Amino acid sequence: SMYLAVLPALALGCATAKYIDHDGRDSVVNVGQINTQDWIRAADELTQSLLLSGAIQSVAGKPKVLMIGRIKNNTTQHIDTDSLMKKIRVSLNKGGRALTTTAVGLDGPEDESSKAVRELRADDEFNQTTIPGKGNLVSPDYSLSGKIIQNSARAGRIKQSEFAFQLSLTDLKTGLATWEEEKLIVKQGS
């Protein structure tokens, strides 16, 4: 009987779920955590800064090749830094300025398919003219690396968290950072 009284309450709890704008006013905000709207804002602002800087210029309409370097998480929480980078990559790709290589990465390729298909060269079950020849993979022109830092403060019952998203674009030919930017997200609550 006590068990049966709990069931309608659970059912009512589920009925209050709704869809919201992912970056709108209805989104849940946690002072000590990075939320979806924080990712979106940081990625959008960093991408705009990079595009406006002119650091990546396509030559004769041909996009540059970008490699994703290491994104260090210097916060107290587990962060999927790929989420931030994916948004930036998609924007650069759509803008025609840069394509991201998935064949090269600091911890190995993001997608091992490029290498796997080349391993078919010795397999006579495959038509060898359909397998990419040597020298077709494209080396990256730039790498994008960065860091996410968290600082926390408290005054009485008010908590504040500051998240700094720092990115650097390195010209791989010279090793020089041709663009750097930092975007702050500051959140406060009781």
Backbone as ProteinMPNN parsed JSONL, in Angstrom:
{"seq_chain_A": "SMYLAVLPALALGCATAKYIDHDGRDSVVNVGQINTQDWIRAADELTQSLLLSGAIQSVAGKPKVLMIGRIKNNTTQHIDTDSLMKKIRVSLNKGGRALTTTAVGLDGPEDESSKAVRELRADDEFNQTTIPGKGNLVSPDYSLSGKIIQNSARAGRIKQSEFAFQLSLTDLKTGLATWEEEKLIVKQGS", "coords_chain_A": {"N_chain_A": [[0.842, -1.192, 0.0], [1.928, 1.249, 0.827], [3.876, 1.27, -1.102], [2.339, 1.44, -3.466], [1.36, 4.032, -3.271], [3.552, 5.548, -3.884], [4.032, 5.155, -6.589], [2.21, 6.799, -8.336], [3.33, 9.304, -7.783], [5.912, 9.073, -8.821], [5.297, 8.757, -11.516], [4.115, 11.239, -12.074], [6.317, 12.896, -11.74], [7.862, 12.313, -13.996], [6.294, 13.332, -16.011], [6.749, 16.029, -16.148], [8.879, 16.644, -17.752], [10.412, 18.419, -20.466], [11.182, 19.786, -23.713], [13.733, 22.152, -24.382], [15.326, 25.245, -25.456], [18.679, 24.738, -26.29], [20.54, 26.655, -25.583], [19.181, 28.537, -24.196], [17.24, 30.594, -21.825], [15.952, 28.808, -20.147], [17.639, 26.734, -19.633], [19.453, 24.53, -17.455], [21.587, 25.75, -14.95], [24.627, 25.312, -13.405], [26.649, 26.408, -10.812], [29.244, 25.444, -10.194], [29.952, 23.885, -12.368], [30.576, 23.125, -15.862], [28.201, 23.872, -18.2], [25.923, 22.94, -20.914], [25.215, 25.29, -22.37], [27.414, 26.852, -21.785], [29.509, 25.596, -23.161], [28.625, 26.024, -25.766], [28.616, 28.827, -25.977], [31.348, 29.47, -25.44], [32.642, 28.03, -27.511], [31.498, 29.25, -29.796], [32.338, 31.942, -29.482], [35.144, 31.678, -29.455], [35.565, 30.55, -31.993], [34.614, 32.629, -33.669], [36.493, 34.616, -33.032], [38.833, 33.41, -33.999], [38.248, 33.168, -36.753], [37.874, 35.885, -37.455], [40.397, 36.858, -36.97], [41.977, 36.196, -39.108], [44.015, 34.386, -39.139], [43.895, 31.812, -40.178], [44.003, 31.328, -43.455], [42.481, 30.402, -46.399], [44.084, 29.224, -49.298], [43.767, 30.208, -52.55], [41.115, 29.363, -52.463], [41.374, 26.882, -51.368], [41.001, 24.928, -48.558], [42.831, 25.061, -45.423], [44.645, 22.549, -43.525], [43.859, 21.188, -40.455], [45.019, 20.06, -37.33], [44.043, 18.493, -34.329], [45.344, 19.312, -31.312], [46.506, 18.739, -27.954], [44.07, 19.225, -25.444], [44.079, 20.516, -22.405], [42.639, 19.699, -19.294], [42.222, 21.569, -16.662], [40.46, 21.625, -14.5], [38.182, 20.859, -11.794], [36.518, 18.876, -12.54], [35.279, 16.111, -14.588], [35.695, 16.511, -17.98], [34.497, 16.456, -21.268], [36.433, 17.289, -23.567], [36.379, 17.044, -26.281], [33.859, 17.774, -27.093], [33.787, 20.589, -27.094], [35.802, 21.102, -29.003], [34.751, 19.836, -31.234], [32.554, 21.443, -31.959], [33.899, 23.763, -32.737], [35.459, 22.776, -34.843], [33.457, 21.98, -36.679], [32.323, 24.47, -37.345], [34.534, 25.774, -38.563], [34.968, 24.072, -40.705], [32.518, 24.286, -42.098], [32.695, 26.946, -42.787], [34.618, 26.864, -44.722], [37.299, 27.403, -44.311], [39.067, 25.659, -42.989], [39.901, 22.203, -42.871], [39.65, 19.333, -40.836], [42.121, 17.012, -39.977], [41.705, 13.586, -39.397], [43.409, 11.606, -39.381], [45.773, 11.988, -38.095], [47.006, 12.39, -34.842], [47.877, 13.384, -31.476], [47.671, 11.306, -29.66], [47.559, 9.152, -31.31], [45.699, 8.341, -34.336], [42.469, 9.903, -34.726], [40.54, 8.646, -36.174], [41.02, 5.513, -37.304], [40.683, 4.5, -39.79], [41.874, 5.405, -42.197], [44.432, 4.355, -42.07], [43.854, 1.652, -41.777], [42.641, 0.923, -44.214], [44.791, 1.09, -45.923], [46.294, -1.02, -45.188], [45.327, -3.053, -46.652], [46.769, -3.365, -48.899], [48.442, -5.547, -49.261], [46.704, -7.586, -49.542], [45.44, -9.848, -51.664], [42.792, -10.346, -52.223], [41.496, -8.029, -52.591], [40.774, -5.539, -55.044], [43.463, -3.974, -56.158], [43.683, -1.508, -57.42], [41.74, 0.023, -56.32], [42.554, 0.762, -53.853], [43.906, 3.345, -51.846], [46.839, 4.945, -53.042], [50.357, 5.261, -52.149], [51.476, 8.212, -50.449], [49.217, 9.874, -50.419], [47.915, 10.816, -48.14], [47.245, 13.795, -46.29], [49.282, 16.125, -44.743], [48.94, 18.046, -41.727], [48.537, 21.664, -41.601], [48.241, 23.323, -39.45], [47.949, 23.232, -35.837], [45.572, 22.943, -33.223], [45.433, 23.723, -29.949], [44.927, 23.671, -26.35], [43.601, 24.805, -23.148], [41.574, 24.35, -20.267], [40.614, 26.151, -17.538], [39.71, 26.398, -14.118], [38.552, 28.612, -11.655], [37.557, 29.231, -8.358], [35.5, 31.065, -6.077], [34.276, 32.381, -2.947], [31.921, 34.201, -1.075], [30.496, 34.6, 1.814], [27.318, 33.299, 1.5], [27.348, 33.262, -1.203], [28.481, 31.748, -4.127], [31.031, 31.571, -6.591], [32.124, 30.722, -9.824], [34.706, 30.597, -12.194], [35.406, 29.954, -15.463], [37.986, 29.508, -17.675], [38.576, 29.379, -21.035], [41.116, 28.556, -23.024], [42.791, 28.872, -26.078], [45.186, 27.967, -28.594], [46.548, 28.487, -31.789], [48.79, 26.846, -33.741], [51.257, 27.277, -36.183], [52.417, 24.71, -37.967], [54.605, 24.542, -39.591], [56.393, 26.524, -38.801], [56.262, 26.442, -36.053], [55.274, 28.479, -34.562], [52.885, 30.253, -32.582], [50.149, 31.429, -34.119], [47.769, 32.534, -33.509], [46.005, 33.295, -30.557], [43.7, 32.931, -27.898], [41.475, 33.755, -25.204], [38.569, 32.913, -23.479], [36.258, 33.845, -21.056], [33.978, 32.377, -18.795], [31.842, 33.265, -16.372], [30.171, 32.394, -13.452], [27.631, 32.75, -10.992], [26.069, 32.09, -7.848], [23.789, 31.249, -5.128]], "CA_chain_A": [[0.0, 0.0, 0.0], [2.871, 2.371, 0.818], [4.526, 1.149, -2.405], [1.394, 1.909, -4.481], [1.221, 5.485, -3.143], [4.742, 6.157, -4.471], [3.98, 5.031, -8.05], [1.69, 7.982, -9.022], [4.26, 10.414, -7.603], [6.984, 8.865, -9.79], [4.734, 9.004, -12.847], [3.947, 12.685, -12.205], [7.651, 13.464, -11.88], [8.307, 12.137, -15.381], [5.424, 14.1, -16.902], [7.149, 17.434, -16.197], [10.005, 16.821, -18.683], [10.077, 19.187, -21.667], [12.301, 20.221, -24.54], [14.05, 23.567, -24.251], [16.443, 25.706, -26.284], [19.911, 24.282, -25.65], [21.321, 27.774, -25.053], [18.219, 29.538, -23.754], [17.095, 30.954, -20.41], [15.409, 27.686, -19.371], [18.679, 25.724, -19.405], [19.941, 24.387, -16.086], [22.9, 26.353, -14.736], [25.32, 24.92, -12.174], [27.752, 27.343, -10.58], [30.543, 24.781, -10.182], [30.133, 22.986, -13.509], [30.395, 23.654, -17.215], [26.93, 23.402, -18.756], [25.832, 22.946, -22.377], [25.247, 26.653, -22.921], [28.779, 27.358, -21.636], [30.257, 25.038, -24.306], [28.167, 26.672, -26.999], [29.083, 30.209, -25.968], [32.806, 29.491, -25.561], [33.006, 27.573, -28.862], [31.106, 30.276, -30.766], [33.189, 33.128, -29.336], [36.503, 31.322, -29.879], [35.547, 30.378, -33.454], [34.511, 33.959, -34.276], [37.792, 35.275, -32.858], [39.787, 32.765, -34.909], [37.9, 33.534, -38.127], [38.102, 37.317, -37.653], [41.84, 37.15, -36.879], [42.618, 35.954, -40.396], [45.164, 33.491, -38.95], [43.743, 30.707, -41.14], [43.548, 31.813, -44.76], [42.527, 29.392, -47.452], [44.842, 29.727, -50.449], [43.047, 29.912, -53.806], [39.883, 28.643, -52.139], [41.684, 25.557, -50.841], [41.084, 25.037, -47.099], [44.012, 24.571, -44.714], [44.393, 21.31, -42.782], [43.995, 21.429, -39.028], [45.16, 18.904, -36.448], [43.655, 18.83, -32.962], [46.38, 19.0, -30.338], [45.994, 18.371, -26.624], [43.277, 20.198, -24.694], [44.259, 20.139, -21.004], [41.527, 20.001, -18.396], [42.725, 21.944, -15.345], [39.318, 21.911, -13.635], [37.935, 19.811, -10.799], [35.512, 17.935, -13.037], [35.556, 15.392, -15.834], [35.182, 17.291, -19.11], [34.706, 15.894, -22.591], [36.932, 18.425, -24.338], [36.036, 16.827, -27.688], [32.603, 18.498, -27.366], [34.154, 21.965, -27.432], [36.567, 21.106, -30.238], [33.882, 19.427, -32.354], [31.79, 22.623, -32.379], [34.823, 24.66, -33.442], [35.803, 22.106, -36.103], [32.299, 22.039, -37.577], [32.213, 25.858, -37.832], [35.643, 26.058, -39.492], [34.721, 23.263, -41.891], [31.402, 24.899, -42.846], [33.153, 28.233, -43.308], [35.534, 26.62, -45.828], [38.662, 27.834, -44.005], [39.945, 24.571, -42.551], [39.407, 20.839, -42.721], [40.394, 18.675, -39.761], [42.6, 15.662, -40.257], [41.43, 12.587, -38.355], [44.424, 10.572, -39.583], [46.919, 12.312, -37.255], [46.671, 12.915, -33.522], [48.949, 13.178, -30.504], [47.504, 9.984, -29.041], [47.181, 8.269, -32.411], [44.646, 8.939, -35.149], [41.102, 9.92, -34.194], [39.865, 7.61, -36.953], [42.099, 4.665, -37.82], [40.27, 3.949, -41.083], [42.849, 5.747, -43.247], [45.531, 3.393, -41.962], [43.305, 0.301, -41.962], [42.404, 0.657, -45.638], [46.098, 0.931, -46.565], [46.8, -2.353, -44.846], [44.781, -4.005, -47.63], [47.674, -3.404, -50.058], [49.036, -6.878, -49.425], [45.611, -8.571, -49.601], [45.069, -10.026, -53.077], [41.336, -10.451, -52.347], [41.002, -6.697, -52.937], [41.233, -4.918, -56.276], [44.503, -3.059, -55.695], [43.524, -0.164, -57.998], [40.766, 0.763, -55.506], [43.191, 1.101, -52.579], [44.7, 4.579, -52.001], [48.275, 4.761, -53.221], [51.232, 5.931, -51.18], [51.645, 9.652, -50.635], [47.945, 10.585, -50.567], [47.466, 11.455, -46.901], [47.633, 15.197, -46.245], [49.83, 16.549, -43.453], [48.288, 19.274, -41.272], [49.225, 22.955, -41.631], [48.103, 23.941, -38.132], [47.358, 22.449, -34.746], [44.783, 23.73, -32.281], [45.589, 23.14, -28.617], [44.407, 24.602, -25.361], [43.495, 24.499, -21.731], [40.387, 24.861, -19.575], [41.011, 26.41, -16.16], [38.602, 26.782, -13.243], [38.846, 29.3, -10.404], [36.35, 29.36, -7.548], [35.556, 32.024, -4.969], [33.072, 32.354, -2.119], [31.735, 35.308, -0.135], [29.276, 34.251, 2.548], [26.545, 32.232, 0.846], [27.475, 33.403, -2.66], [29.576, 31.004, -4.754], [31.329, 32.014, -7.95], [33.088, 29.919, -10.58], [35.183, 31.207, -13.422], [36.011, 28.976, -16.366], [38.742, 30.143, -18.746], [38.824, 28.52, -22.194], [42.275, 29.125, -23.718], [43.178, 28.125, -27.278], [46.316, 28.447, -29.391], [46.703, 27.921, -33.129], [50.222, 26.788, -34.057], [51.668, 27.008, -37.559], [53.302, 23.558, -37.789], [55.837, 24.738, -40.368], [57.313, 27.388, -38.051], [56.152, 26.205, -34.618], [54.832, 29.707, -33.917], [51.452, 30.429, -32.333], [49.71, 32.536, -34.976], [46.546, 33.082, -32.899], [45.708, 32.808, -29.212], [42.513, 33.607, -27.355], [40.923, 33.248, -23.947], [37.19, 33.326, -23.218], [35.867, 33.567, -19.672], [32.574, 32.168, -18.42], [31.781, 33.483, -14.919], [28.834, 32.071, -12.956], [27.469, 33.052, -9.573], [24.817, 31.622, -7.267], [23.842, 31.056, -3.664]], "C_chain_A": [[0.888, 1.257, 0.0], [3.562, 2.437, -0.552], [3.628, 1.72, -3.506], [1.232, 3.426, -4.439], [2.406, 6.21, -3.802], [4.673, 6.157, -6.004], [3.383, 6.259, -8.75], [2.63, 9.186, -8.906], [5.424, 10.297, -8.595], [6.507, 9.186, -11.199], [4.557, 10.503, -13.076], [5.283, 13.378, -12.429], [8.148, 13.391, -13.31], [7.535, 13.025, -16.334], [5.869, 15.558, -17.021], [8.325, 17.682, -17.14], [9.538, 17.568, -19.922], [11.34, 19.49, -22.45], [12.492, 21.723, -24.362], [15.108, 23.941, -25.274], [17.73, 25.336, -25.57], [20.746, 25.43, -25.097], [20.418, 28.89, -24.534], [18.175, 29.733, -22.256], [16.622, 29.79, -19.545], [16.446, 26.62, -19.049], [19.121, 25.717, -17.947], [21.345, 24.975, -16.003], [23.434, 25.885, -13.388], [26.503, 25.851, -12.012], [29.099, 26.647, -10.73], [30.82, 23.884, -11.365], [30.011, 23.727, -14.827], [29.123, 23.026, -17.768], [26.938, 23.531, -20.273], [25.953, 24.345, -22.957], [26.627, 27.293, -22.779], [29.655, 26.899, -22.802], [29.936, 25.827, -25.561], [28.717, 28.087, -27.081], [30.598, 30.287, -26.177], [33.229, 29.102, -26.974], [32.684, 28.637, -29.904], [32.037, 31.482, -30.707], [34.624, 32.851, -29.789], [36.587, 31.184, -31.398], [35.488, 31.732, -34.153], [35.84, 34.707, -34.19], [38.813, 34.724, -33.846], [39.516, 33.182, -36.359], [38.208, 35.002, -38.41], [39.58, 37.674, -37.645], [42.541, 37.003, -38.228], [43.812, 35.019, -40.304], [45.107, 32.291, -39.895], [43.18, 31.287, -42.431], [43.622, 30.671, -45.761], [43.252, 30.017, -48.639], [44.141, 29.245, -51.714], [41.811, 29.046, -53.536], [40.099, 27.253, -51.567], [41.848, 25.65, -49.319], [42.391, 24.484, -46.542], [43.628, 23.316, -43.931], [44.785, 21.529, -41.327], [44.091, 20.112, -38.272], [44.745, 19.347, -35.045], [44.743, 18.352, -32.017], [45.74, 18.652, -29.001], [45.226, 19.53, -26.005], [43.343, 19.76, -23.235], [43.068, 20.59, -20.172], [42.101, 20.289, -17.009], [41.568, 22.382, -14.445], [39.148, 20.741, -12.675], [36.974, 18.748, -11.305], [35.962, 17.232, -14.309], [34.916, 16.185, -16.969], [35.501, 16.564, -20.399], [35.137, 17.042, -23.5], [36.656, 18.274, -25.838], [34.758, 17.582, -28.063], [32.889, 19.925, -27.804], [34.841, 21.998, -28.793], [35.706, 20.739, -31.444], [33.081, 20.616, -32.863], [32.671, 23.566, -33.191], [35.187, 24.08, -34.805], [34.682, 22.211, -37.127], [32.171, 23.432, -38.181], [33.299, 26.185, -38.846], [35.446, 25.313, -40.814], [33.626, 23.9, -42.749], [31.804, 26.219, -43.469], [34.156, 28.098, -44.446], [36.975, 27.005, -45.562], [39.593, 26.666, -43.695], [39.196, 23.248, -42.511], [40.252, 20.188, -41.638], [40.856, 17.304, -40.21], [42.233, 14.756, -39.083], [42.463, 11.466, -38.437], [45.651, 10.783, -38.7], [46.428, 12.869, -35.929], [47.797, 12.608, -32.554], [48.887, 11.806, -29.866], [47.115, 8.948, -30.094], [46.046, 8.903, -33.183], [43.282, 8.878, -34.463], [40.282, 8.822, -34.877], [40.955, 6.782, -37.624], [41.794, 4.078, -39.192], [41.281, 4.215, -42.188], [43.993, 4.74, -43.255], [45.037, 1.971, -42.277], [43.125, -0.035, -43.444], [43.723, 0.458, -46.387], [46.728, -0.425, -46.262], [46.258, -3.436, -45.785], [45.691, -4.139, -48.854], [48.255, -4.789, -50.307], [47.983, -7.969, -49.588], [45.13, -8.713, -51.045], [43.583, -10.306, -53.281], [40.735, -9.102, -52.753], [41.597, -6.231, -54.247], [42.201, -3.81, -55.872], [44.379, -1.651, -56.281], [42.516, 0.669, -57.198], [41.352, 1.204, -54.164], [44.043, 2.354, -52.77], [46.191, 4.274, -52.104], [49.066, 5.481, -52.137], [51.302, 7.42, -51.498], [50.359, 10.438, -50.795], [47.452, 11.272, -49.296], [48.03, 12.867, -46.841], [48.082, 15.563, -44.833], [49.158, 17.857, -43.026], [49.184, 20.507, -41.379], [49.295, 23.565, -40.23], [47.683, 22.91, -37.094], [46.658, 23.424, -33.81], [44.879, 23.033, -30.932], [45.078, 24.132, -27.585], [44.324, 24.048, -23.962], [42.18, 25.058, -21.209], [40.751, 24.948, -18.102], [39.788, 26.841, -15.357], [39.149, 27.478, -12.0], [37.538, 29.477, -9.655], [36.577, 30.359, -6.431], [34.245, 31.933, -4.202], [33.078, 33.573, -1.214], [30.411, 35.056, 0.579], [28.58, 33.087, 1.877], [26.65, 32.273, -0.675], [28.711, 32.641, -3.137], [29.774, 31.547, -6.162], [32.358, 31.088, -8.573], [33.427, 30.654, -11.861], [35.851, 30.112, -14.235], [36.689, 29.74, -17.495], [39.019, 29.102, -19.825], [39.945, 29.179, -22.996], [42.632, 28.247, -24.916], [44.357, 28.789, -27.962], [46.321, 27.721, -30.728], [48.186, 27.99, -33.474], [50.42, 26.47, -35.529], [52.721, 25.902, -37.457], [54.597, 23.664, -38.594], [56.859, 25.509, -39.542], [57.312, 27.099, -36.547], [55.668, 27.423, -33.855], [53.318, 29.72, -33.721], [51.005, 31.645, -33.134], [48.416, 33.17, -34.479], [46.388, 32.464, -31.523], [44.529, 33.599, -28.673], [42.107, 32.95, -26.05], [39.509, 33.795, -23.803], [36.829, 32.904, -21.8], [34.372, 33.361, -19.571], [32.567, 32.291, -16.896], [30.339, 33.263, -14.472], [28.787, 32.275, -11.447], [26.12, 32.538, -9.083], [24.957, 31.425, -5.79], [23.711, 29.594, -3.327]], "O_chain_A": [[0.627, 2.208, -0.737], [3.8, 3.519, -1.088], [4.119, 2.418, -4.393], [0.991, 4.044, -5.476], [2.271, 7.357, -4.227], [5.202, 7.066, -6.645], [3.998, 6.742, -9.7], [2.715, 9.995, -9.829], [5.871, 11.302, -9.147], [7.225, 9.811, -11.981], [4.827, 10.988, -14.175], [5.378, 14.327, -13.208], [8.795, 14.325, -13.786], [8.069, 13.432, -17.366], [5.403, 16.261, -17.918], [8.732, 18.831, -17.31], [8.41, 17.382, -20.379], [12.442, 19.451, -21.904], [11.524, 22.468, -24.209], [15.718, 23.068, -25.891], [17.868, 25.588, -24.373], [21.585, 25.206, -24.225], [20.836, 30.045, -24.443], [18.95, 29.136, -21.508], [16.864, 29.781, -18.338], [16.17, 25.7, -18.279], [19.161, 26.758, -17.29], [22.185, 24.733, -16.87], [22.776, 26.043, -12.359], [27.27, 26.064, -12.951], [30.011, 27.208, -11.337], [31.83, 23.18, -11.375], [29.424, 24.807, -14.903], [28.985, 21.803, -17.801], [27.833, 24.147, -20.851], [26.695, 24.568, -23.914], [26.981, 28.177, -23.559], [30.43, 27.674, -23.361], [30.82, 26.24, -26.311], [29.223, 28.503, -28.123], [31.075, 31.075, -26.993], [34.077, 29.765, -27.572], [33.493, 28.903, -30.793], [32.476, 31.989, -31.739], [35.246, 33.696, -30.433], [37.548, 31.639, -32.019], [36.218, 31.966, -35.116], [36.262, 35.351, -35.151], [39.566, 35.482, -34.458], [40.443, 33.507, -37.1], [38.738, 35.334, -39.47], [39.98, 38.674, -38.24], [43.581, 37.618, -38.46], [44.551, 34.865, -41.276], [46.141, 31.81, -40.359], [42.017, 31.688, -42.487], [44.67, 30.053, -45.951], [43.058, 31.192, -48.948], [43.947, 28.048, -51.923], [41.509, 28.12, -54.289], [39.141, 26.525, -51.307], [42.727, 26.364, -48.835], [42.983, 23.564, -47.106], [42.448, 23.05, -43.702], [45.883, 21.989, -41.017], [43.343, 19.171, -38.537], [45.065, 20.459, -34.626], [45.031, 17.159, -31.925], [44.559, 18.31, -28.941], [45.676, 20.675, -26.039], [42.741, 18.754, -22.861], [42.561, 21.702, -20.322], [42.428, 19.364, -16.266], [41.671, 23.373, -13.723], [39.883, 19.757, -12.741], [36.648, 17.813, -10.573], [36.877, 17.673, -15.005], [33.726, 16.493, -16.92], [36.626, 16.11, -20.608], [34.3, 17.69, -24.129], [36.693, 19.256, -26.579], [34.589, 17.983, -29.214], [32.303, 20.415, -28.77], [34.504, 22.825, -29.64], [35.903, 21.264, -32.54], [32.938, 20.787, -34.074], [32.24, 24.102, -34.212], [35.221, 24.799, -35.804], [34.926, 22.495, -38.3], [31.939, 23.572, -39.382], [33.023, 26.802, -39.875], [35.718, 25.844, -41.891], [33.776, 24.039, -43.963], [31.323, 26.58, -44.543], [34.515, 29.094, -45.074], [37.803, 26.949, -46.471], [40.76, 26.673, -44.086], [38.017, 23.188, -42.162], [41.448, 20.464, -41.536], [40.076, 16.526, -40.758], [42.427, 15.117, -37.922], [42.41, 10.502, -37.674], [46.479, 9.883, -38.562], [45.54, 13.72, -35.896], [48.581, 11.686, -32.775], [49.918, 11.206, -29.563], [46.419, 7.979, -29.791], [45.481, 9.903, -32.739], [42.979, 7.94, -33.725], [39.45, 8.164, -34.253], [41.727, 7.305, -38.427], [42.553, 3.254, -39.701], [41.523, 3.348, -43.028], [44.461, 4.325, -44.315], [45.716, 1.198, -42.953], [43.423, -1.15, -43.872], [43.764, -0.266, -47.381], [47.59, -0.904, -46.999], [46.68, -4.591, -45.721], [45.412, -4.94, -49.747], [48.527, -5.153, -51.45], [48.322, -9.141, -49.754], [44.489, -7.81, -51.584], [43.153, -10.489, -54.421], [39.592, -9.043, -53.208], [42.766, -6.484, -54.538], [41.781, -2.806, -55.296], [44.908, -0.698, -55.709], [42.442, 1.885, -57.375], [40.707, 1.944, -53.422], [44.813, 2.44, -53.726], [46.729, 3.458, -51.357], [48.508, 6.213, -51.319], [51.201, 7.833, -52.653], [50.398, 11.574, -51.267], [46.656, 12.208, -49.369], [49.153, 13.114, -47.282], [47.361, 15.344, -43.86], [48.84, 18.689, -43.875], [50.407, 20.421, -41.267], [50.267, 24.229, -39.871], [47.135, 21.859, -37.425], [47.087, 24.563, -33.628], [44.457, 21.886, -30.789], [44.825, 25.294, -27.903], [44.878, 22.999, -23.633], [41.725, 26.112, -21.653], [41.145, 23.956, -17.489], [38.931, 27.567, -15.862], [40.091, 26.995, -11.371], [36.521, 29.833, -10.251], [37.682, 30.492, -5.906], [33.233, 31.471, -4.73], [34.112, 33.936, -0.654], [29.339, 35.273, 0.015], [29.165, 32.019, 1.699], [26.099, 31.41, -1.359], [29.82, 32.842, -2.642], [28.819, 31.931, -6.837], [33.341, 30.714, -7.933], [32.57, 31.244, -12.518], [36.754, 29.428, -13.753], [36.048, 30.527, -18.191], [39.627, 28.065, -19.556], [39.745, 30.242, -23.582], [42.761, 27.029, -24.787], [44.514, 30.009, -27.919], [46.126, 26.507, -30.796], [48.771, 29.073, -33.497], [49.836, 25.525, -36.059], [53.803, 26.131, -36.917], [55.568, 22.961, -38.314], [58.049, 25.195, -39.571], [58.253, 27.468, -35.845], [55.648, 27.409, -32.624], [52.565, 29.258, -34.579], [51.434, 32.765, -32.857], [48.01, 34.222, -34.971], [46.607, 31.267, -31.337], [44.379, 34.787, -28.957], [42.354, 31.766, -25.818], [39.275, 34.99, -23.981], [37.061, 31.764, -21.396], [33.592, 34.087, -20.188], [33.217, 31.504, -16.208], [29.406, 33.851, -15.02], [29.753, 32.014, -10.729], [25.139, 32.553, -9.827], [26.059, 31.427, -5.243], [23.732, 29.227, -2.152]]}, "name": "protein", "num_of_chains": 1, "seq": "SMYLAVLPALALGCATAKYIDHDGRDSVVNVGQINTQDWIRAADELTQSLLLSGAIQSVAGKPKVLMIGRIKNNTTQHIDTDSLMKKIRVSLNKGGRALTTTAVGLDGPEDESSKAVRELRADDEFNQTTIPGKGNLVSPDYSLSGKIIQNSARAGRIKQSEFAFQLSLTDLKTGLATWEEEKLIVKQGS"}
